Amino acid sequence: MDNIPSGKVTFLFTDIQGSTRLAQEDHDGYMISLEKHHEILYEVIDSNNGFVFKIIGDSFCCAFENPRDAVQAAIQSQIRLRTYEWTGPEIKVRMGIHSGDAEFIKNDYAGYVTLSRSQRIMSIAQGGQIIVSQIVHDALLELNIKNISFKDFGIRKLKDIIVPEHIYQIVSPGLIEDFPPLQNVEARQNNLPSSVSKFIGRRNEIKEIKELFSKIRMLSLTGAGGTGKTRLAIQMVSEILDEFENGVWLLELSPVTDPELIIREISTVLNIKEDPGKDLFVTVKEFLKDKTILLLFDNCEHLLEKCSMISSELLSSCPKLKIISTSRISFNIPGESIYRIPPLSMPANIKKETFESLAEYESVKFFLEIAKSINSNFSLTKENIYDVAELCKKLDGIPLAIELAAKRINVLSVDKILVRLDDRFRLLTGGSSTAIPRQKTLKAMIDWSYDLLNENEQILLQRLAIFMGGWSLEAAEEICSDEQIDLYEVLDLMTSLYDKSLITFKVVNDIGRYDILESIKYYALEKLAGRTEDFKKHLIYYLDLSSSQKHKKVGHLEWLNTMETEIDNLRSNINWASENIPEDAVRMVINVYDFWLNKGYLQEGFESMIKIINSFPVSDKKLHADLLIRISRLCYELGKFEELQKFSNQALDLYREINDKEGILKSLNNLALKFYTELDNTSAVKYNEEALALSDEINSKENKADSLYNLSFPVGNLGDFERSIRLKEEALVIAREINNERLKAQALLSLSVTHSRRTGDIKKAAVYSEESLLTSRKIDDRYLISVNLVHLAALKLYYENKNFEEAEYLLLEAHKMSKDWGYNMNLFPIRIHLGVLYTETERFDQAIEIYKEYINEKEKPGGEFFLIDLLAGFGRLYFKKNEFGKAIKLFGFIEMLSKDTKYKAINKALILVDEEKNIIKEKIGEEEFNKCSNEGMEMNLDEAIELCLKNE
């Protein structure tokens, strides 16, 4: 295409619905259909003056000069795709259209806001549907195109998009008009599991619980193990989702053994990250304070004291919060109501019942549902229904016990099950004919199921009970196999255990994962009797899974995802090793460190390592130093600079003692970070230079790239901008060479910032930033994503063609991400930029509020770094408000403060230019101007901040 659209661009994004399934069902036929799909789209897009700039899989990314051409191309494509007589699978394509700012640079478009919104709009459409944004809708209305109308879906919240979008569907002759609901929009947030089985009965209970819960804020659902507390609670809350604007969140506490990790579990489920220097519980309370939200604490009897304390404090601090717990014991806190879950309904006198009446009892219906899932030919008959009813009654109507019994229907008839059950009960109660307590009934059921297993099934169940939070097939095969159980036998044995309802299986993100019912787990662990060798195998496996060798082998992103899935197993192994093999506990936390750092589990990582280092001496000097250096880096991330210096120096001494040069240079780089953040740039350069020399000495490209990158910052702060750029560029070259994606993203971002602020090459800055953001998303590094969003906003806010709307969108997204994930230092520049944006758009009250937020937290790590920009932001605000005396005093103080090399250079975009100074002189006179400026130069920092907050 000769004239590639640029500037204001309309994007058409397309995607084939269900392409993976189509390809799996008929690969050859699908490839024929896919070829025709490409032919149609290329032809239609070209004939409507469009430009296909990228194809990702089967998705087309197309650019047009205007909305008319894009919509006509979409309509014609859909009609041709719909009317074509497919010889292979029929292709249905979803399409989304949006217009916005973008530039075509180096064979791709740069324009994060426009492109991301275009992709999200397409992703909510159904196959055959065309969805457009408000801006496209308005443009088409002005053109008054015949044969095009719209179906209005209203304002919708799109995934990962902060500002909602008004969504419309294109309606035109030849197009399908009616579709299923738009995909993944506006549903209340929740993490409730999807039900795979029919929910039987409990309507009266649900009605009563709903009525009770509407009047209270804390409800405990109590009952014996196996009574279906969790299933009932999930069903009930799923029916009241719409009442909670901020969602319904399930906290599965059965894998959590350490009460101190409950707050961590809450923060993980709610995507809250700790604010460095602030207690995580305080952060959670602040997050929930104004939210209409429901928390469901599930299986928490083993953590009762801590759960009770947390719930009581949350309810006191968060007036719109409601809590439901499922536990065998209530919390016993003020305001709590208790609802005891009854068993499934059972007949009192079976002999007086008819077939029809027995079939209506909940316990009988539940048995039938489970039995039919095992044997589709099973049905209730006049011959077996009385035995079924008797069986349900002897099991006290406990759902788990009934399910375990019903699972035997493929090998035993109902009457045989009933006979065996009777035998087992008498055995456990010493032949007593009295009623059996529910807990003993459930235990009898587990005993009975366990005794039906063969020897290898029993051994495997015991070994599986060690896992916390589930396991993969590969883990089970590696850990649980030995001379008794062959590796290739594990899958068959697990299938048998699954069929007998002793373990569970679910698919999450296309990966199968097994787990074990809580009561079965504790039963099997008792049988295991703490055999050390089984726990050792578990530890050895997870030491290898978390190791640097495995990290390099599978790749960074896959390794991080695996660690997140296995976090409960990693925690349990750290705890077990701490008590049994201490130095392996050190190895484990060293392995998990990269996960904690990259995923933002900073406080957990720090506390885990500190607990270990304070619990026992580490005799291996290398191991000890490796632990110390990682603690020191977490101290930097958490703003604990005194501890950072202490642990870094301790690590440095040990590394020097054993002549570990790589460890020495890492220690030097950590110390340099401390001095750089405290604006002691001379000391930072000294340590970075020494680290850089060592990286050459040991010929380590990765460490050299890291040292070059670190050194570039204090060098730039000392005024040598050309060298600073060269250092970043050299680091980028090495990062690309060794395929270090995180360092590559960091270097690209830093170069983008430098070129935008120092060289003024905004196009080069945009290219660097777009690539950095793409790389950051690829590795799911939330910190780098948030920082890139801030910088892209700065490009929109300060340079060339300003776009305040897009800048605000980017800053709000970055603000939310930084708040949620605890990136506190990133909040300071965000507040500066938002303050400038609100000032320029004359929203002065909002500007003052966001600047006050900065001032209230200025003592936190990173607060001092942007202080000059904060004062300049206030200065510009008062200039815009015509409060010229205050503005000139502040800029006079800034002029004096800028002479101190302790502070970074001011953002040039905030300085008053000569034209603005002349305006002030005309208004107040040159004498008054000079007087105010001199008074500003004589102020101290406290006086300057007081002036900022002074209202006239």
Residue pairs with C-beta under 8 A, 6 or more apart in sequence:
1 51
3 65
4 51
4 53
4 63
4 104
5 51
5 63
5 64
5 65
5 104
6 102
6 103
6 104
7 101
7 102
7 103
8 99
8 100
8 101
9 63
9 64
9 65
9 99
9 100
9 101
9 102
9 109
9 111
9 114
10 63
10 64
10 65
10 66
10 67
10 69
10 70
10 97
10 98
10 99
10 136
11 61
11 62
11 63
11 64
11 70
11 97
11 98
11 99
11 100
11 102
11 114
11 115
11 118
12 45
12 50
12 60
12 62
12 63
12 64
12 70
12 73
12 74
12 95
12 96
12 97
13 59
13 60
13 61
13 62
13 95
13 96
13 97
13 118
13 119
13 121
13 122
14 41
14 59
14 60
14 62
14 77
14 93
14 94
14 95
14 122
15 58
15 59
15 93
15 94
15 122
15 123
16 22
16 34
16 37
16 58
16 59
16 91
16 92
16 93
16 127
17 92
17 93
17 94
17 126
17 127
18 92
18 127
19 30
19 57
19 58
22 30
22 33
22 89
22 91
23 30
23 31
25 89
26 88
26 89
28 88
29 87
29 88
29 89
30 88
30 89
31 88
32 87
32 88
33 86
33 87
33 88
33 89
33 90
33 91
34 58
34 91
36 84
36 86
36 91
37 58
37 81
37 91
37 93
38 55
40 77
40 80
40 81
40 84
41 52
41 60
41 77
42 52
44 73
44 76
44 77
44 80
45 51
45 52
45 60
45 62
45 73
45 77
47 73
47 76
48 64
48 69
48 70
48 72
48 73
48 76
49 64
49 65
49 69
50 62
50 63
50 64
50 69
50 70
50 73
51 62
51 63
51 64
52 60
52 61
52 62
53 61
53 62
53 63
53 104
53 107
53 108
53 109
54 61
54 108
55 61
62 70
62 73
63 102
63 104
63 109
64 70
64 73
66 139
67 97
67 99
67 132
67 135
67 136
67 139
67 140
67 143
68 139
68 140
68 143
68 145
70 97
70 136
71 97
71 130
71 132
71 136
71 140
71 145
71 148
71 170
74 95
74 97
74 130
74 170
75 130
75 148
75 170
75 172
75 174
75 175
77 93
77 95
78 93
78 95
78 128
78 130
78 174
78 175
79 174
79 175
81 91
81 92
81 93
81 128
82 128
82 174
82 175
82 176
83 174
92 126
92 127
92 128
93 127
93 128
94 122
94 123
94 125
94 126
94 127
94 128
94 129
94 131
95 122
95 125
95 129
95 130
95 131
96 118
96 119
96 120
96 121
96 122
96 123
96 124
96 125
96 130
96 131
96 132
97 118
97 121
97 130
97 131
97 132
97 133
97 136
98 114
98 117
98 118
98 121
98 132
98 133
98 135
98 136
99 114
99 133
99 135
99 136
99 139
100 111
100 113
100 114
100 117
100 118
100 135
100 806
101 111
101 113
101 114
101 801
101 803
101 806
102 109
102 110
102 111
102 114
102 115
103 109
103 110
103 111
103 763
103 766
104 110
105 763
105 766
105 767
105 770
106 767
108 770
109 115
110 766
110 767
110 770
112 770
112 773
112 789
112 792
112 810
113 792
113 806
113 809
113 810
116 160
116 161
117 133
117 158
117 161
117 165
120 158
120 159
120 160
120 161
120 165
121 131
121 132
121 133
121 158
121 165
121 167
122 131
123 159
123 183
123 184
124 131
124 156
124 158
124 167
124 182
124 183
124 184
124 185
125 131
125 182
125 183
126 179
126 180
126 182
126 183
128 175
128 176
128 179
129 169
129 176
129 179
130 169
130 170
130 175
131 167
131 168
131 169
131 170
131 182
132 140
132 150
132 167
132 168
132 169
132 170
133 165
133 166
133 167
133 168
134 165
134 166
134 168
136 168
137 150
137 166
137 168
140 148
147 172
147 173
148 170
148 171
148 172
149 171
149 172
150 168
150 169
150 170
150 171
151 168
151 169
151 171
151 177
152 168
153 167
153 168
153 169
153 182
154 166
154 167
155 164
155 165
155 166
155 167
156 164
156 165
156 166
156 167
156 182
156 185
156 186
157 164
157 185
157 186
158 164
158 165
158 185
159 184
159 185
160 813
161 813
162 809
162 812
162 813
162 816
163 809
163 812
167 182
167 185
169 179
171 177
187 241
188 241
188 242
188 244
188 245
188 247
188 248
189 246
189 247
189 248
189 249
190 238
190 241
190 247
190 248
190 249
190 250
191 249
191 250
191 269
192 234
192 237
192 238
192 248
192 250
193 234
193 250
193 506
195 234
195 235
197 369
197 373
198 369
199 231
199 235
200 344
200 362
200 365
200 366
200 369
201 344
201 345
201 362
201 365
201 366
202 228
202 232
202 235
202 344
202 362
205 232
205 339
205 341
205 342
206 232
206 235
206 236
206 239
208 339
209 219
209 221
209 232
209 236
209 339
210 236
210 239
210 240
212 219
212 337
212 339
213 219
213 236
213 240
213 322
213 324
216 335
216 337
217 315
217 321
217 322
217 323
217 335
218 311
218 315
218 322
218 323
218 324
218 325
218 331
218 333
218 335
218 336
218 337
219 323
219 324
219 325
219 336
219 337
219 338
219 339
220 324
220 325
220 326
220 327
220 330
220 331
220 336
220 337
220 338
220 339
221 229
221 232
221 233
221 324
221 325
221 326
221 327
221 339
221 341
222 229
222 326
222 327
222 328
222 329
222 330
222 338
222 339
222 340
222 341
223 229
223 328
223 340
223 341
223 342
223 438
224 328
224 398
224 438
224 439
224 442
225 328
225 400
225 438
225 439
225 442
225 518
225 519
226 398
226 399
226 400
226 401
226 438
226 442
226 445
226 519
227 341
227 342
227 343
227 398
227 399
227 400
227 438
228 341
228 344
228 398
228 399
228 400
229 326
229 327
229 341
230 298
230 299
230 326
231 399
232 341
233 296
233 298
233 324
233 326
234 250
234 296
237 248
237 294
237 296
237 324
238 248
240 248
240 294
241 248
243 292
244 292
244 293
244 294
244 322
245 291
245 292
245 293
246 291
246 292
246 293
247 293
247 294
248 293
248 294
248 296
249 269
249 270
249 293
249 294
249 295
249 296
250 269
250 296
250 298
251 262
251 265
251 266
251 269
251 295
251 296
251 297
251 298
252 298
252 299
253 262
253 265
253 297
253 298
253 299
253 300
253 303
253 307
254 298
254 299
254 518
255 468
255 469
255 568
256 262
256 265
256 303
256 568
257 302
257 468
257 571
257 572
257 575
258 571
258 575
259 303
259 305
259 306
260 306
260 607
261 571
261 604
262 303
262 306
262 307
262 310
263 280
263 281
263 284
263 310
264 280
264 601
264 603
264 604
266 272
266 284
266 295
266 310
267 273
267 274
267 280
267 283
267 284
270 284
270 287
270 288
271 820
271 821
272 283
272 284
272 287
272 820
272 822
273 283
273 600
273 602
273 820
273 821
273 822
273 823
274 280
274 283
274 600
274 602
274 603
274 638
274 822
275 283
275 822
275 824
276 602
276 637
276 638
276 639
276 640
276 822
276 824
276 825
276 860
276 861
277 638
277 639
277 640
277 824
277 860
277 861
280 603
281 310
281 313
283 822
284 314
285 313
285 314
285 317
285 318
287 820
288 314
288 317
288 318
288 321
289 317
289 318
290 318
290 320
291 318
291 320
291 321
292 320
293 320
293 321
293 322
294 321
294 322
294 323
294 324
295 314
295 321
295 322
295 323
295 324
296 323
296 324
296 325
296 326
297 307
297 311
297 323
297 324
297 325
297 326
297 327
298 325
298 326
299 326
299 327
299 518
300 307
300 325
300 326
300 327
301 327
301 328
301 329
304 327
304 329
304 331
307 325
307 327
307 331
308 331
308 332
308 333
311 323
311 325
311 331
311 333
312 331
312 333
312 334
314 321
314 323
315 321
315 323
315 333
315 335
325 331
330 336
330 338
342 397
343 363
343 396
343 397
343 398
343 438
344 361
344 362
344 363
344 366
344 392
344 397
344 398
344 399
344 402
345 361
345 362
345 363
345 397
346 361
346 363
346 389
346 392
346 393
346 396
346 397
347 353
347 357
347 358
347 361
347 389
347 393
350 358
350 386
350 389
350 390
350 393
353 389
355 380
355 382
355 385
358 364
358 385
358 386
358 388
358 389
359 365
359 380
359 385
361 389
361 392
362 397
363 389
363 392
363 393
363 395
363 397
363 402
364 380
364 385
364 388
364 389
364 392
366 392
366 399
366 402
366 403
366 406
367 388
367 391
367 392
367 402
367 405
367 406
368 378
368 379
368 380
368 388
370 402
370 403
370 406
370 407
371 378
371 406
371 409
372 378
372 379
374 406
374 407
374 409
374 410
374 499
375 409
375 410
378 409
380 388
384 413
384 414
384 415
387 414
387 415
387 418
388 414
390 418
391 402
391 405
391 414
391 417
391 418
391 421
392 402
394 418
394 421
394 422
394 425
394 436
394 441
395 401
395 402
395 405
395 421
395 441
395 445
396 436
396 438
396 441
398 438
398 441
398 442
398 445
400 442
400 445
400 517
400 519
401 441
401 442
401 445
403 501
404 445
404 446
404 448
404 449
404 500
404 501
405 417
405 421
405 445
407 499
407 500
407 501
408 417
408 452
408 500
409 417
410 499
412 420
420 448
421 444
421 445
421 448
424 444
424 447
424 448
424 451
425 436
425 441
425 444
426 432
428 440
428 443
428 444
428 447
429 436
429 440
436 444
442 519
443 523
446 519
446 520
446 523
449 500
449 501
449 502
450 458
450 461
450 523
450 524
450 527
452 500
453 461
453 496
453 497
453 500
453 502
456 484
456 485
456 489
456 493
457 493
457 496
457 497
458 527
459 484
459 485
460 476
460 480
460 485
460 490
460 493
460 494
460 497
461 497
461 502
461 503
461 516
461 520
461 524
461 527
462 524
462 525
462 527
462 528
462 534
463 479
463 480
463 528
463 534
464 471
464 476
464 480
464 494
464 497
464 503
464 514
464 516
464 524
465 516
465 520
465 521
465 522
465 524
465 525
465 528
466 479
466 525
466 528
466 534
466 535
466 538
466 572
467 475
467 515
467 516
467 538
467 569
468 568
468 569
468 571
468 572
469 515
469 566
469 567
469 568
469 569
470 513
470 514
470 515
470 565
470 568
471 513
471 514
471 515
471 569
472 511
472 512
472 513
472 514
473 490
473 491
473 494
473 512
473 514
475 541
475 545
475 569
476 490
476 494
476 514
477 487
477 490
477 491
478 487
478 541
479 534
479 537
479 538
479 541
480 490
481 487
481 489
481 490
485 493
494 503
494 514
497 503
498 504
498 505
498 514
501 517
502 516
502 517
502 520
503 514
503 515
503 516
503 517
503 520
504 514
504 515
504 516
504 517
505 512
505 513
505 514
505 515
506 512
506 513
506 515
507 513
508 565
511 565
513 565
516 524
528 534
532 580
535 576
535 580
536 581
538 569
538 573
538 576
539 573
539 576
539 577
539 581
539 584
539 588
542 566
542 569
542 570
542 573
542 588
543 573
543 584
543 587
543 588
543 591
544 550
545 562
545 566
546 563
546 570
546 588
546 591
546 592
546 595
547 591
548 591
550 559
551 559
551 594
554 562
556 741
556 742
556 779
557 778
557 779
557 780
559 595
560 595
560 598
560 599
560 779
560 780
563 570
563 592
563 595
563 599
564 595
564 599
567 595
570 588
570 592
573 588
574 585
574 588
574 589
574 592
574 608
574 612
577 584
577 585
577 588
578 585
578 611
578 612
578 615
578 616
582 612
582 615
582 616
582 618
583 618
583 619
583 620
583 623
585 612
586 612
586 618
586 623
586 624
586 627
587 623
589 605
589 608
589 609
589 612
589 627
589 630
590 623
590 626
590 627
590 630
592 605
592 608
593 605
593 609
593 630
593 634
595 601
596 602
596 604
596 605
596 608
596 634
597 605
597 633
597 634
597 637
598 742
598 781
599 782
600 782
600 783
600 821
600 822
600 823
602 634
602 637
602 638
602 822
603 638
605 630
605 634
606 631
606 634
606 635
606 638
606 640
609 627
609 630
609 631
609 634
610 631
612 627
613 627
613 628
613 631
618 624
618 627
621 654
621 657
621 658
622 654
622 658
622 660
622 663
624 654
625 650
625 651
625 654
625 655
625 658
625 660
625 663
626 663
628 647
628 648
628 650
628 651
628 654
629 647
629 648
629 651
629 655
629 663
629 666
629 667
629 670
631 643
631 647
632 643
632 644
632 646
632 647
632 648
632 651
632 667
632 670
633 670
635 641
635 643
635 644
635 647
636 644
636 670
636 673
636 674
636 677
639 824
639 825
639 860
639 861
639 862
641 674
641 677
641 678
641 861
644 670
644 671
644 673
644 674
645 671
645 674
648 667
648 670
648 671
648 674
649 667
649 671
651 663
651 666
651 667
651 670
652 664
652 667
652 668
652 671
654 663
655 661
655 663
655 664
655 667
656 664
661 694
661 697
661 698
662 694
662 698
662 700
662 703
664 691
664 694
665 690
665 691
665 692
665 694
665 695
665 698
665 703
665 707
666 691
666 703
668 687
668 688
668 690
668 691
668 694
669 687
669 688
669 691
669 706
669 707
669 710
671 687
672 683
672 684
672 685
672 686
672 687
672 688
672 691
672 710
672 711
672 714
673 684
673 710
675 681
675 683
675 684
675 687
675 714
676 684
676 710
676 713
676 714
676 717
677 861
677 862
677 865
679 717
679 864
679 865
679 902
679 903
679 904
680 902
681 714
681 717
681 718
681 901
682 714
682 718
684 713
684 714
685 711
685 714
685 715
685 718
688 707
688 710
688 711
688 714
689 711
691 703
691 707
691 710
691 711
692 704
692 707
692 708
692 711
694 703
695 703
695 704
695 706
695 707
696 704
701 734
701 737
701 738
702 734
702 738
702 740
702 743
704 734
705 730
705 731
705 734
705 735
705 738
705 740
705 743
705 747
706 731
706 743
708 727
708 728
708 730
708 731
708 734
709 727
709 728
709 731
709 743
709 746
709 747
709 750
711 727
712 723
712 724
712 725
712 727
712 728
712 731
712 750
713 724
713 750
715 723
715 724
715 727
716 724
716 754
717 901
717 904
717 905
718 901
721 754
721 758
724 754
725 751
725 754
725 755
725 758
725 759
728 747
728 750
728 751
728 754
729 747
729 751
731 743
731 747
732 744
732 747
732 748
732 751
734 740
735 741
735 743
735 744
735 747
736 744
741 775
741 778
741 779
742 779
742 781
742 784
744 772
744 775
745 772
745 775
745 776
745 779
745 781
745 784
745 788
746 772
746 784
748 768
748 769
748 771
748 772
748 775
749 768
749 769
749 772
749 784
749 787
749 788
749 791
751 765
751 768
752 764
752 765
752 766
752 767
752 768
752 769
752 772
752 791
753 765
753 791
755 761
755 762
755 764
755 765
755 768
756 762
756 765
756 791
756 794
756 795
756 798
756 799
757 907
757 908
762 795
762 799
762 800
765 795
765 799
766 795
769 788
769 791
769 792
769 795
772 784
772 788
773 785
773 788
773 789
773 792
775 784
776 784
776 785
776 788
777 785
782 817
782 821
782 823
783 821
783 823
783 826
785 817
786 814
786 817
786 818
786 821
786 823
786 826
787 814
787 826
789 810
789 811
789 813
789 814
789 817
790 810
790 811
790 814
790 826
790 829
790 830
790 833
792 810
793 806
793 807
793 808
793 810
793 811
793 814
793 833
794 807
794 833
796 802
796 803
796 804
796 806
796 807
796 810
797 804
797 807
797 833
797 836
797 837
797 840
797 909
798 836
798 907
798 909
799 909
802 840
804 837
804 840
804 841
807 833
807 837
808 834
808 837
811 830
811 833
811 834
811 837
814 826
814 830
815 827
815 830
815 834
817 823
818 824
818 826
818 827
818 830
819 827
824 857
824 860
824 861
824 862
825 860
825 861
825 862
825 865
827 857
828 854
828 857
828 862
828 863
828 865
828 866
829 866
829 869
831 850
831 851
831 853
831 854
831 870
832 854
832 866
832 869
832 870
832 873
832 907
834 846
834 847
834 850
835 847
835 850
835 851
835 854
835 870
835 873
835 877
836 847
836 873
836 876
836 909
836 910
838 844
838 846
838 847
838 850
839 847
839 873
839 876
839 877
839 880
840 880
842 880
844 877
844 880
844 881
847 873
847 877
848 877
851 870
851 873
851 874
851 877
851 948
852 949
854 863
854 866
854 870
855 870
855 945
855 948
855 949
857 863
858 864
858 867
858 870
864 903
865 904
866 904
867 903
867 941
868 894
868 897
868 898
868 903
868 904
868 905
868 906
869 906
869 907
869 910
870 948
871 890
871 893
871 894
871 897
871 944
871 945
871 948
872 890
872 891
872 894
872 906
872 907
872 910
872 911
873 910
874 890
874 948
875 886
875 887
875 890
875 891
875 894
875 910
875 912
876 887
876 910
876 912
878 884
878 886
878 887
878 890
879 887
879 912
879 916
879 920
882 923
883 952
884 920
884 923
884 924
884 932
885 924
885 928
885 932
886 947
886 950
886 952
887 912
887 920
888 920
888 929
888 932
888 933
888 936
889 932
889 933
889 935
889 936
889 939
889 944
889 947
890 936
890 944
890 947
890 948
891 911
891 912
891 933
891 936
892 932
892 933
892 934
892 935
892 936
892 937
892 939
893 936
893 937
893 939
893 944
894 906
894 936
895 933
895 936
895 937
896 936
896 937
897 903
897 941
898 905
898 906
912 920
917 929
920 929
921 929
924 932
936 944
939 947
